[in-house]
Amino acid sequence: MTGPDIKLTKYVAEFVVNTGAGDLPANVIELGKKSILDGLGLALSGAVARSGELVRKHLDMLNLGTGPATVIGANRKVSARFAAFANGVGIHADDYDDTQLAVATDRVYGLLTHPTAPALPAALAVGETVGATGRDVMLAYHLGVEIECKIAEAIDPRHYQTGFHATATCGTFAAAAASAKLMKLDVETTQRALSLAGSQSAGLRENFGTMTKPFHAGRSSESGVAAAQFAESGWTAAGTILEAPRGFFRAAGGGYDSKAIYQKLGAPWTFAEPGISIKPHPSGSLTHPGMTEMLRLIKEHKIKAQDVKRVRVGTNSNMPNALIHHRPTDELQAKFSMEFCMAILLLKGHAGLAEFTDEVVAQPDVKAMIEKIDFVVDDVAEKAGYHKMTTIIDIELNNGQKISGRSDFGKGSPANPMTYDEVAFKFRENADYARVSKSVSDQVVNMVRDLESLKSIDELTKLLLKAG
């Protein structure tokens, strides 16, 4: 249902302009702080990834000079759009960032967007540029996430199923909205910013398992910042980019459900319902229910890798469309390999950044264990609906014993959430991976916990300037 008379782009712009920090519910603020802290830790660990090195070389090649916005973990400051690009790539580099949870049964759970990767870098970069407070940046971030997630819910699921990467496409609107708010653009100018964002929305899932997937997140954040900047300068653009017959929803998805977005922004906020999931492992979110259940089975039954004869992992038919690497050859492919994720837990009992490396993927025992794992479509999981990530595990041991388990949701989801302290543990682990001192890590954890009280966002970003 679309409703031809609904001025949807104007409605979204009005939401951006008219929403104040006082409109954020207390529980939404606290949930957002967990994702913000998570994103900052991932930007730090992403800075020491191979993609982080390449991004810095690219920035050098552009001869940008200095600017107001921090490239996290790089000991440099550049213009806002390029800081947003670098930090968006960093947050998504290890596919360890938060994920939106779908509501409708025809939407694929966990396959809508990674909301923080496009929204937070734009909010931070523009926030530094305009001298924003922690409260200002927090609000802009929430507006970006809310719009990104509701757009992803509304667009026809064909958008994702036929190959678009929604983090890249919908995330551009998030960055534009966050930037527009911090730049204090009016409704008409914000509409043009959203329109410019729509014309830059791009990203294809064929690139999953390569550096181009995090490139999508960085480019969407950069594009949103640029959209707001061009709109502010007077650049013209259509005012109906979302709902128009040749606009985003119809061009990129073939249609949309207006009921999923119109009069739904902030009612309820996505962080509150259905929620945002924070990842316990640096792999595609669709692996996480199975990984959560596999860890439980290993611990409960004291399963040893050498005792495993065969493992069957059954899911709905949409999940293999994203988990496409059945015999991964590098760390990026391993993130989208259900077989690797099951194998590494059986062999190591843990799956963090240290396990997702090219060296580990190439180990003979890992390859041998992968050969014992069958990843299939399961009728029971299919009937459970795509709004769940139902994963059914059947393990056969060499002695003939059979062990089975099922999970619909993974650790870190609203059904099984992480506490702030658990997210802080993940943040510290990622910061340590980037060789950030414990003292700095502790300061960041405490500062984000009280983000709304920061008189300047620079108090936070200066701590994030340099990794080891």
N, C-alpha and C positions, 0 to 999 in steps of 0.2 A: 504493500500500500504506500502510495507516495503523496497524494493530495496535491494537485497542481497549483493550488492557491497558497500553499505554505511557503513563506519566504524564509527558507531554512538557513541560508548563509547569513542573513541579517539577524536571525534569532541567535545563531552561534556568536556572532560579533557582539550583540547586545549582552550576552552572557559574560563575555570576556570583559567588556567595559564596565558593566554594572555590578559585578560580583566583588565584594570586599573581603578582607581577611576575617572579619567578624562573621562572615557567612559560612566559614569552614567549621563543621562540627568537630568537637574535641577528639572523638575517636578517629576521624579521618585525618586530623593533624598528626596524631600519634602513629597511625598506620603509614602515613607518608614519610615520617622521619625514618622508619625502618628501611624503606626503599631508597631514600636519599643516602643514608649511610652505606647501604649496600652498593649503590652506584658509585659512590666516591672510592670505596675500596677496590671496585673493579676497574675504575679508571686508573688507579695506581698500578694494579697488576697488569692491566692492559698496556701501560706505558713501557713495560719491559718485555712485552711480547714482540715477536718479529714484525708484526704489523705496526707496532708503535715506533720501531726504528725506521721503518719505511715512511711513515707519516712525517717524522721529523726531517728526513731527507727531502721529502716533498716540500715542506715548509721552507727549508733552506733554499731550495731551487727557486721558490717564488720571490725570494729577497723581500720579505714582508717588513723587515725591521721590527721595532718593538711596538706594542700596543697595550691596551688596558686589561686584556683578558688572559687568564692563566691557562696554559697548556699543562694539565695535571701530570706531575711526575717528570717534566721535561726541562725544568729550570729556565723557562722562557715565557714571555707574554707577547701576544700578537693581537690583531684585530678580532672582534667578537666572532665573526662568522667562521674564521679559521680555527679559533680555539674551540668553538662548538663542534666543528668537524673532527678535530683531533680527539676530543674527549668523548664524542659519540662513538668513534671507532674503538677507543680504549675500553669503554664500558661494555661494548658488545664483543670485544675481541675473543674472549674465551667462552662465549655463549653461556655465561654464568649469571646473567642479569634477570630481573624479575619479568613475569609474564602475566598477561591479562587472561582472565577466565571467562569463557563464553557462557551465555545464558541459554539461548534458544537451542533446541535439540538438533537443528540443522547447521548450527555453527560448531566448528571443531574446537573442543576444549583445549586451551593452551596454545592454540594456533592462530590467535588473533594478532596481538602485538606484544612487543617488549616495550612497555610504556616509558620507562625511565630513560632509556638510552637516547631517544631523540629530545625528550622534554627537558631533562636536567641540564645537559650541557648548554642549551640555548638560554635557559634561565640564569645559569651561573655567569655565562659570558656577557650577556646583555646587562645582567645585574651589576657586574663589575664596571661595565662601561658607563652606566648611568648613576653609579654611586648608591645602589640600592641597599636596604637593610635586609637582615635575615628574614624578617616577616614578609617583605616585598617578594623576595625570591621564592619563598615557600608558597605564597599564593600563586605566583606565575606558574610555578611547577605544577601545582594541583590543577590549575585551569588547563594547562597543556595536556596532562594525563587524562583528565576527564573528557576533553574533546576528542582526543585520539581514540580512546576506548569506545566512546559512543559512536563515532564514525565507523569504527571497525565492526561494532555490533550491528549497525544499520545496513551496511553494504551487503548485497547479495553474496552468499558464500562462494559463488562462482569465482569471485575475485581471487580468493586464496587457492581454490582447488585447481584453477587453470594456470597458476604460476606466479601471481603477484606476491611479493613479500610485504605483508601489511605493516610491519614495523617501518619499512621504508616509505610506503605510500601514505598511510594514515599518520605516521610520525611527523611528516612534514607539516601537517596542520597543527600538531602539538607545539612544535618549535615556533611556528608563526604566531600562535595564540599567546604563548608565554612571552615572546619578544614584544608583541604588540601591547601587552599589559604593562610591562616594565617601561616601555617607551611612552606610555600614556596616550596611545592613539585613540581617536574617537571612533564611533561605530562605522561610519562610512569608510574611513581609512583602514580600519581593521578588516572590513569586508574585502577591500582590495588586497590586503596582505594575505588573507585566506585564499583569494583567487590566484595570486601569484604562487602561493604554496601548491595549489592544485595543479598548476601547469608544470611544476617541478617534481611532482610525485612519481617516483619510479623505483624499481627494484624487482628482480626476478628470482624465484626460488631455485632455479637451476644452478645458481651459484652457492647454494648451501654446501657447507663443507669446504669452503675456500675463504680466503681473506676478503672476498667481495661481499660476503654476508655482513660483517661488521662495517665495511665501507658503506653499505646501505644506511646503517644507523647514523654514521657520521655525516653522510651527505644530506640525509633528511633534516638533521639538526641545523647544519649549515644553511640549507636551502630555506628553512623557516626563518632564520635570522635575516638572510638576504631579502626575503619577501617583505618582512616588516620594514626593513630599511628602505627598500625601493618604494614601498607604499607611502612611507613618511615623506619621501622626496617629491611626491606628486605623480609617481608612475601610475598610469591608468590600467584598469583591469575590470573584468566583469564583476557584477555584484551578486551573482547567483551561481557561483561555481559548483556548489554542492548539488543543487536540485535541478539545474537546467538540463534540457534534453541532450545537450552535448557536454554536460558537466561531468564532474568526477564520478558520481555514483553510477550513472548510466554508462559512461565510457569505460570505466575500469571494472564495473561489476555487472553491468546489464540491468541494474535496478537496485532498489533499496527499500527498507521498511521504515517509513517515517516515524512509526510508533516507537521505534527503538532509540530515537534521538530527540524528536520534537517534544518540547516540554519535559524532557527527561534529564537534561544537564543539571547535575547537582540534586536530582530527585529520583532515586538516591545517588549519592556520589559513588562512583565505581569502586573506590577503595573500601567503602562500607558494604556494598552489595553489587555484584557477586564477590568482589574482592580481587586482590592482586597476589600472585604467588611468588615467593622468593625461593630461589634455587639452592638446594643443598649440594648440588654437584654441577661441574662445569660442562654440561651436556644438554642436548635438546630437551625441552621440558617434557616431551612425551615419553622419555625414558624414565622419568622420576617415580611414577607409581610402581613400576616394575622394580626399580632399584631399591625403593623403600621396602617393598615386600621381600625382595631377595635378601637384603640385609637382615630382616626379621627372621626369615627362615634359616639363614646361616647361623645366626646366634642361637635361635631356639633349638635347632636340631644338631648344632655343632658340626656342620657340614664342612668337610675337607675337600679341597679341589681334586686331590688324587683319587677320591672316592666317587667322583661324579662320572656316570656313564653317558647320560643324555639329559638335555634340558629343552623343554618346549615352552616358548613364550607366545601367548596368544593375545591379540588385540583386535580392535575394530579395523575396518578396511582403510580408514583415512590415515591411520598412524604410519603404516609403511610408506605412504606417499611422501612423508617428511624424513623418516628414518631410512634413508636410501642406500646407505653404505653397509653392505653385508660382510664385506671383507676389506676393512679399512686399511689404507697404507700409510696414513699420517694422522697426526693428532686432530686436525680439523675434521677429517672424515670420521674419526672415532666418535666425535661428539654427536654424530647422526647415525650411529650404529648401535642398535639394541643389542646385537651380539657382543660387541666389545664391552658395553656397559655391564652386561651380565657376567662376562668372562672376568673382567678386572675385579669385580666384587668377590667372585669365587676364589680368585688367586691372591688378592691383596687384602680383602676385607675393608677397603677404603677406596674412595674415588674422588680425589681432589685435583688441584692443578698439577701436582707432581706425578699423577698417574696418567694424565692426558698429555703425553709427550710423544714425539716421533720415535724416540728410543724404546719406550715401553710398548708402543703399538707393534714395533718390529720384533719384539722378543719371541722366541720360538714357543715358549709355554703359553703365551697369550694367543698366538695363532692357533696352537693346538686346541686350546679350550674353546675358541670361537667355532671350530669345526664341530664341536659337540652340541652347539646351540641352534635350535630351529626356531625361527621367527615367522609366525604364521598368522593368518586371519582366523579368528575364533568366533563361532556362531553366537556364543553366550555374550562375548564382549561386544559384538556387533549389535545385538538386541538391546544392550544397555544404553545405547545412544552415543552420539558424537560429542555431546556436552560433558561426557565423562572420558577419562583416559583409562578405562577398565583394562587391566592387565592380569592375565591368568598364567601362573607359573606351575609347571609340572616337572619335577626333578626325579630322575631315575638313578639310583646309586648302583655301583658295581655289585653289591650284595643282593640286589633285587628290591630293596626298599624304595617305596615311592612317596614323595613329599610334594604337597600341593599348596598353593596359596593364591589369593586374589586381592587386588587393591584397585580402587577407583580413583584415589587421589594420593599424591605424594606428600612427603614432609615438606613444610614450607607453604602449603596451600592453606586457604582459610579453614578447611576441614581439619587440618593438622598444622597449625601455624607455628612459626618461629617467634620467640620472644625478642624484645629489643636486645637483651643480653646475648641471645644466640646469634642474632645478626651481627652484634658487635664482635663476637668470637670469629665469625666468618670474615668480617672487615679486618680484624687484626691479622688473621692468617694471610689474607691477600696483601695487606700492607707489608707484612714481614717478607712475603714473596718478592716484593718490590724493594726490599731492604730499607724500609722506613723504620725509624727508631720507635721503640715502645712508648717513649715519652710523647712523641708527636701523635702516634696512634691514639693514645689515651685522651689527648687534648681534642682530637677530632670527634671521638666517640662522645665525649661530654658536651662539646659544642653543638653537635647535631641534636642531641637530646634536648637542648634548650635553644633551638635554632631561632625561634621567634623573638628572642631577646637580643640578638646580635644587632648592634647599631650600624654595622657595616658588614656586608658579605665578605669584604676583604680580610676580615679577621679569620675567616675559615679558609679562603682560597690560598692565603699566604702559607698556610701549613701544608698545602697540597702541591706546592710548586715543584718540589724536587724529590724524586725517588733516589734510591741508593746508586 
